[in-house]
Amino acid sequence: MPIMQDDQNKGATGATKFVTSTLGNTVGGIGRTVGNVTGAAGRGVGDTITSATGSGGKPLGDAIGSLGTGIEGGTEGLAQGVEKAGQWKK
């Protein structure tokens, strides 16, 4: 008799998958939130520097904004990986 998909998610395996999925989603969500806040803050500081200093401060303001965007993108990828690992996906 073939093993049904549902049988693979019962008992200890099902409980383990539930726990790891919950942890993965929680850690991934927190990581994504931190990344989004950091990205927004970096862009805000960069825009403020550019606005306050004009064209002279634009390179620094743009660099800080880009750094914030890069951090946001990196944490997004990391959060997705953690969530997939928690769900036992590749």
C-alpha positions in Angstrom: 0.0 0.0 0.0 1.5 3.4 -1.0 2.3 5.9 1.7 -0.1 8.9 1.3 1.2 12.4 1.6 -0.9 13.0 4.7 0.9 10.0 6.4 4.2 11.9 6.2 2.9 14.7 8.3 1.5 12.7 11.2 3.1 11.8 14.5 6.5 13.0 15.4 7.3 14.1 11.9 4.2 16.3 11.7 4.9 17.8 15.1 8.5 18.5 14.2 7.4 20.1 10.9 4.8 22.3 12.8 7.5 23.5 15.3 10.1 24.2 12.7 7.6 25.9 10.4 6.4 28.1 13.2 9.9 29.0 14.2 11.0 29.5 10.6 8.1 31.8 9.9 8.6 33.8 13.1 12.4 34.3 12.6 11.8 35.0 8.9 9.2 37.6 9.7 11.3 39.3 12.4 14.3 39.3 10.0 12.1 40.8 7.2 10.8 43.5 9.6 14.3 44.5 10.7 15.4 44.6 7.1 12.5 46.7 6.0 12.9 49.2 8.9 16.7 49.4 8.3 16.2 49.9 4.6 13.6 52.6 5.1 15.7 54.3 7.8 18.8 54.3 5.5 16.8 55.8 2.6 15.3 58.4 4.9 18.7 59.4 6.3 20.2 59.5 2.8 17.3 61.7 1.6 17.7 64.0 4.6 21.5 64.4 3.9 20.8 65.1 0.3 18.1 67.7 1.1 20.0 69.4 3.8 23.3 69.7 1.9 22.2 70.0 -1.7 24.3 68.7 -4.6 27.4 68.6 -2.4 26.0 65.9 -0.1 24.1 64.0 -2.8 26.8 61.3 -3.2 26.9 60.6 0.5 23.1 60.7 0.7 22.8 58.4 -2.2 25.4 56.0 -0.8 23.6 55.8 2.6 20.2 55.2 0.8 21.7 52.5 -1.4 23.3 50.8 1.7 19.8 50.7 3.4 18.3 49.3 0.2 21.0 46.6 0.0 20.5 45.6 3.6 16.8 45.4 3.0 17.3 43.1 0.0 19.8 40.9 1.8 17.6 40.4 4.8 14.6 39.6 2.5 16.6 36.8 0.9 17.7 35.5 4.3 14.2 35.6 5.6 12.9 33.6 2.7 15.6 31.0 3.2 14.8 30.7 6.9 11.1 30.3 6.2 11.7 27.7 3.5 14.1 25.7 5.8 11.4 25.8 8.5 8.9 24.3 6.0 11.4 21.7 4.9 11.6 23.1 1.4 14.7 23.6 -0.8 
